[in-house]
Amino acid sequence: MMNAAMRHRVRLRTSYQKRDGRNLMPSFLRLDSTVTILGLAAVLALGVSALATYLSQNGGISNSNSAQVKPAKSGKPTVVAQATQPQWEASAPGRVAPLGGEVEIRPETPGVVTDVYAKVGDVVKKGDLIAVTKDREAFTRVVAAAAEVEVRVSERDEEKETDKLLLAWRDAQDKLGAAERALHKARITFDTLFIARRNGTASDRDVENARRLIEVAKLSIAARRKDVEEARAKKDFPLLSRLDSGLTIARTDLRLAELAYEKTRIRATSNGRVLQLEGVAGQLASLTSQVPFAVVGDVSRLEVTAEVEERDISKVWVGQNVVVRANAFSGKDFTGKVTAIATKVGSPALGLRGPSQPRDVEILEVDITLDGKPPLLPSMRVDVFFKPKGNVRAAAKN
């Protein structure tokens, strides 16, 4: 039964609701209904939270450790307990790169770029010309130094020498000097034919023959330098004369002049494809620029550098199979294997996705070699999923 106060409140609410068809209920009565709604919402939220906690602790609605009852031949039911492993041991962001990494090419000496002989996408070999900086002054120094060497040789040969050890050393020095001049000339010949091939006046065979002559000259220099060292190391080797010392200094100056001339050439330092080219004719090639003149990489094989969070380090090992996915190739999986793992953790180089990602995460770099020739591009952002060792199933009979 309602007491007098409750009956009075009901009558009062009814009278306010009926007046002019408007809701003129006092604020203290509306407050009661608001509190009731808030209370129901709080109870519902607690119920959803409890359900979510239960499902996360017990593997969802379909429990991975649930028992399945199967009939046996004997008529008694057999209970089989199944334990399903997670699909992935760990996952991490990664960046695609040519196998062996990207090689940055920078000028060896500052100067104004006069010509550029490559473009993005070109296939280059080690030693190929990428660009040339202003070389007139360097070329003049080479000519002057070579003339000085000829004068010094003539002066030395005018005086007769009878010491056999000194004569043997002079012969070795002359052959070393000739080998060094041959290398300089071979490089000039190669550059001339390389440019001519781009213009259609030389063949690939001509360029490759010139490339081989450079390697032959390098081997000859190594052999001749060894002969000079052996001749100088002989017992009772005499002191060098003024003329021999002067010739040695002149040859050193010539060697430095040829080296300075070679530094005006910006060459590919490895085989691969030109992935990036920032240099243009007319610009000043700087040694301190943060941007490389060019970037070359071998894209015939690709690798991925993944950044595994510190908490997942124990879930990754060398030889582990992985799956790589990229947003640019939705629905496609690319496979590979872990080939190397860094020996220390560090800060992530890849930006973490999402505003709620933590910023104080330590990561371990993991190198992955991709199988085959996937259509991924260098520097592309990908997601790496590390596969578990295998599925584990346990069975028990009751």
C-alpha positions in Angstrom: 0.0 0.0 0.0 1.2 3.5 -0.7 1.5 5.9 2.1 0.1 9.4 2.0 3.3 11.1 0.8 3.7 8.7 -2.2 0.0 9.1 -3.2 0.4 12.9 -3.0 3.5 12.8 -5.3 1.7 10.6 -7.9 -1.2 13.0 -8.0 1.1 16.0 -8.3 3.1 14.4 -11.2 -0.1 13.6 -13.0 -1.5 17.1 -12.7 1.7 18.7 -14.0 1.8 16.3 -17.0 -1.8 17.1 -18.0 -1.6 20.8 -17.7 -1.7 22.3 -21.3 -0.1 19.1 -22.6 3.4 20.3 -21.6 5.9 18.7 -19.3 5.9 21.0 -16.4 7.3 18.5 -13.9 9.3 20.1 -11.2 13.1 19.8 -11.3 13.3 17.6 -8.2 10.9 15.1 -9.9 13.0 15.1 -13.1 16.1 14.6 -11.1 14.7 11.3 -9.8 14.3 9.9 -13.3 17.8 11.1 -14.3 19.4 9.4 -11.4 17.6 6.2 -12.2 18.8 6.3 -15.8 22.4 6.9 -14.7 22.2 4.1 -12.3 21.0 1.7 -14.9 23.8 2.8 -17.3 26.4 2.2 -14.6 25.1 -1.3 -13.9 25.1 -2.1 -17.6 28.7 -0.9 -18.0 29.8 -3.0 -15.1 28.1 -6.0 -16.6 29.8 -5.5 -20.0 33.2 -5.0 -18.3 32.8 -8.2 -16.3 31.8 -10.1 -19.5 34.8 -8.8 -21.4 37.2 -9.7 -18.6 35.8 -13.2 -18.4 36.1 -13.8 -22.2 39.7 -12.5 -22.3 40.7 -14.8 -19.5 39.0 -17.8 -20.9 39.8 -17.4 -24.6 36.5 -16.0 -25.8 33.2 -17.6 -26.3 34.8 -20.6 -27.9 37.5 -21.6 -25.4 40.7 -22.8 -26.9 41.1 -25.3 -24.0 37.5 -26.5 -24.3 36.9 -30.2 -24.3 35.2 -32.0 -27.1 33.2 -35.2 -26.4 33.5 -37.8 -29.1 31.9 -41.2 -29.0 34.4 -44.1 -28.8 34.1 -47.6 -30.2 33.6 -49.0 -26.7 30.5 -46.9 -26.3 32.1 -44.7 -23.7 32.6 -41.0 -24.5 36.2 -39.8 -25.1 37.1 -36.3 -24.0 39.8 -34.6 -26.3 41.3 -31.4 -24.9 42.6 -29.1 -27.6 45.1 -26.3 -27.0 45.3 -23.9 -29.9 48.5 -21.8 -30.3 48.2 -18.1 -31.4 48.6 -17.5 -35.1 51.6 -15.3 -34.6 54.4 -15.3 -32.0 54.9 -11.5 -32.4 54.4 -8.7 -34.9 56.4 -5.6 -35.7 56.7 -2.7 -38.2 59.4 -2.9 -40.8 61.0 -1.1 -43.7 61.9 -2.7 -47.1 65.5 -2.3 -48.3 67.7 -3.9 -51.0 69.5 -6.9 -49.8 72.7 -5.6 -48.3 71.2 -2.2 -47.7 71.2 1.0 -49.6 74.6 2.6 -50.5 74.8 6.3 -50.3 77.1 8.0 -52.9 78.7 11.3 -51.9 81.3 13.4 -53.6 84.9 13.0 -52.4 85.8 16.7 -53.0 83.7 19.8 -53.2 83.1 21.3 -56.6 80.6 22.5 -59.2 78.8 19.6 -60.9 79.4 19.9 -64.7 77.7 16.7 -65.9 75.4 14.0 -64.6 75.5 10.6 -66.4 72.8 8.7 -64.5 69.1 8.9 -63.7 66.8 7.2 -61.2 66.2 3.6 -62.2 69.4 3.1 -64.1 71.3 -0.1 -63.5 74.9 0.7 -62.6 78.1 -1.3 -61.9 80.8 -0.5 -59.4 83.0 2.2 -61.0 80.4 3.6 -63.4 80.2 7.4 -63.7 77.4 9.0 -61.8 78.6 12.6 -62.3 81.6 14.8 -62.8 82.6 18.0 -61.0 84.8 20.8 -62.5 88.2 19.2 -63.2 90.2 21.7 -65.3 92.5 22.7 -62.4 93.0 19.1 -61.3 93.9 18.1 -64.9 96.4 20.9 -65.2 98.1 19.7 -62.0 98.4 16.2 -63.4 100.1 17.4 -66.5 102.5 19.6 -64.6 103.4 16.8 -62.1 104.0 14.3 -65.0 106.4 16.8 -66.7 108.3 17.2 -63.5 108.7 13.4 -63.1 110.1 13.2 -66.7 112.7 15.9 -65.9 113.7 14.1 -62.7 114.1 10.8 -64.5 116.4 12.4 -67.1 118.6 14.0 -64.4 118.9 10.7 -62.6 119.8 8.7 -65.6 122.6 11.1 -66.6 124.7 10.0 -63.7 126.0 6.4 -63.9 125.3 4.1 -61.0 127.1 0.9 -60.3 125.5 -0.3 -57.0 123.4 -3.3 -58.0 121.0 -3.0 -55.0 120.3 0.6 -55.9 119.8 -0.2 -59.6 117.4 -3.0 -58.7 115.4 -0.6 -56.5 115.4 2.0 -59.3 114.0 -0.6 -61.8 111.3 -1.6 -59.4 110.4 2.1 -58.8 110.2 2.8 -62.5 107.9 -0.2 -63.0 105.7 1.0 -60.1 105.5 4.5 -61.6 104.5 3.0 -65.0 101.8 0.9 -63.5 100.4 3.9 -61.7 100.3 5.9 -64.9 98.6 3.0 -66.7 95.9 3.0 -64.0 95.3 6.7 -64.5 95.1 6.3 -68.3 92.8 3.3 -68.0 90.3 5.3 -65.9 90.3 8.1 -68.5 89.7 5.6 -71.3 86.9 4.0 -69.4 85.2 7.3 -68.7 85.5 8.3 -72.4 83.9 5.0 -73.6 81.3 5.1 -70.8 80.1 8.5 -72.1 80.4 7.4 -75.7 78.1 4.4 -75.0 75.4 6.7 -73.7 75.7 8.7 -76.9 75.5 5.5 -79.0 79.1 5.6 -80.3 80.6 2.8 -78.1 79.3 -0.7 -77.3 78.9 -2.6 -74.0 81.9 -4.7 -75.0 84.1 -1.7 -75.3 83.1 -0.5 -71.9 83.6 -3.9 -70.2 87.1 -4.3 -71.8 88.1 -0.9 -70.4 86.7 -1.9 -67.0 88.9 -5.0 -67.0 92.0 -2.9 -67.9 91.4 -0.9 -64.7 91.4 -4.1 -62.6 94.6 -5.3 -64.4 96.3 -2.0 -63.6 95.3 -2.3 -59.9 96.8 -5.8 -59.7 100.0 -4.7 -61.4 100.4 -1.8 -58.9 100.0 -4.2 -56.0 102.7 -6.5 -57.5 105.1 -3.6 -58.3 104.7 -2.1 -54.9 105.7 -5.4 -53.3 108.8 -5.5 -55.5 109.8 -2.1 -54.4 109.5 -3.0 -50.7 111.5 -6.2 -51.2 114.3 -4.3 -53.0 114.5 -1.7 -50.3 114.6 -4.3 -47.6 117.8 -5.9 -48.9 120.8 -6.1 -46.6 123.4 -3.4 -47.1 121.0 -1.2 -49.1 122.7 2.1 -49.7 121.4 5.6 -48.9 119.4 7.3 -51.6 121.2 10.0 -53.6 119.8 13.5 -54.0 118.6 12.7 -57.5 116.7 9.5 -56.3 115.1 11.4 -53.5 114.0 14.2 -55.8 112.5 11.7 -58.2 110.6 10.0 -55.4 109.1 13.3 -54.3 108.1 14.2 -57.8 106.4 10.8 -58.2 104.6 11.3 -55.0 103.3 14.7 -56.2 102.1 13.1 -59.4 100.3 10.3 -57.6 98.5 12.9 -55.4 97.6 15.0 -58.5 96.1 11.9 -60.2 94.2 11.1 -57.0 92.8 14.6 -56.8 91.7 14.3 -60.5 90.0 11.0 -59.8 88.1 12.6 -56.9 86.4 14.9 -59.4 84.5 11.8 -60.6 81.5 10.7 -58.6 81.2 6.9 -59.2 79.0 4.1 -58.2 80.6 2.2 -55.3 78.6 -1.0 -55.8 76.4 -2.8 -58.3 72.7 -2.0 -58.3 70.0 0.3 -59.4 69.9 4.1 -58.8 67.2 4.6 -56.2 67.7 8.2 -55.6 69.5 11.0 -57.4 69.6 14.5 -55.8 72.6 15.9 -57.8 72.0 18.1 -60.8 74.4 19.9 -63.2 75.4 23.4 -62.0 75.0 22.7 -58.2 77.8 22.7 -55.7 78.7 19.2 -54.6 79.3 19.6 -50.8 81.0 17.1 -48.5 78.9 18.2 -45.5 75.5 17.8 -47.1 73.1 15.7 -45.1 71.4 14.5 -48.3 73.5 12.0 -50.4 74.3 12.8 -54.0 72.8 9.5 -55.0 71.6 6.2 -53.5 72.2 2.8 -55.1 70.9 -0.6 -54.1 70.6 -4.1 -55.4 66.9 -4.6 -55.8 67.2 -8.1 -57.3 66.8 -9.4 -53.7 65.0 -7.6 -50.9 65.2 -7.6 -47.1 63.1 -6.1 -44.3 64.4 -4.6 -41.1 61.8 -5.1 -38.5 61.7 -3.3 -35.1 60.6 -5.8 -32.5 59.5 -4.4 -29.2 61.6 -5.4 -26.1 58.7 -7.4 -24.6 58.7 -9.7 -27.7 62.5 -10.3 -28.1 62.2 -13.9 -26.7 59.6 -14.8 -29.4 62.0 -14.2 -32.3 64.9 -16.4 -33.5 67.2 -16.8 -36.5 65.6 -19.0 -39.1 62.1 -18.2 -38.1 59.5 -18.0 -40.8 57.7 -14.7 -41.2 54.8 -13.2 -43.2 55.1 -9.6 -44.5 52.2 -7.5 -45.5 52.0 -4.1 -47.1 49.0 -1.7 -47.4 49.9 -1.2 -51.1 49.2 -4.9 -51.7 46.1 -5.6 -49.7 45.3 -9.3 -49.3 48.8 -10.5 -50.3 51.2 -12.2 -48.0 55.0 -12.3 -48.7 57.2 -14.8 -47.0 60.7 -14.7 -45.7 63.0 -15.8 -42.9 64.9 -14.1 -40.1 68.6 -14.0 -41.0 70.1 -11.8 -38.3 69.2 -10.2 -35.0 70.9 -7.2 -33.5 72.9 -7.6 -30.3 71.5 -4.6 -28.4 68.2 -2.7 -28.2 67.8 0.9 -29.2 65.3 3.6 -30.0 62.8 3.0 -32.9 63.6 4.6 -36.2 60.2 3.9 -37.6 57.4 6.2 -36.4 54.8 4.3 -34.3 51.4 4.4 -35.9 48.5 5.9 -33.9 48.4 8.8 -31.4 48.0 6.4 -28.5 51.3 4.5 -29.1 53.9 4.8 -26.4 56.9 6.9 -27.1 59.4 5.3 -24.7 59.6 1.8 -26.3 62.9 0.1 -26.8 63.2 -2.1 -29.9 65.5 -4.7 -31.3 66.3 -4.7 -35.1 65.7 -8.0 -36.9 66.8 -8.6 -40.5 64.6 -10.6 -42.7 65.4 -11.9 -46.2 62.3 -12.1 -48.4 61.7 -15.1 -50.6 61.6 -14.7 -54.4 61.2 -11.4 -56.0 58.2 -9.6 -54.4 56.9 -6.4 -56.0 57.7 -4.4 -52.9 59.7 -1.2 -53.3 62.7 0.0 -51.2 61.8 2.2 -48.2 58.2 0.9 -48.2 56.6 0.5 -44.8 55.4 -3.0 -44.0 54.1 -5.1 -41.1 56.0 -8.3 -40.2 54.3 -11.3 -38.5 56.5 -13.9 -36.9 55.2 -17.5 -37.1 55.2 -19.9 -34.2 57.1 -23.1 -34.3 54.0 -25.3 -34.7 50.6 -26.2 -33.4 50.5 -28.1 -30.1 47.7 -30.5 -29.5 47.2 -32.6 -26.4 44.7 -35.4 -26.1 43.4 -37.1 -23.0 41.0 -40.0 -22.7 38.6 -40.4 -19.9 
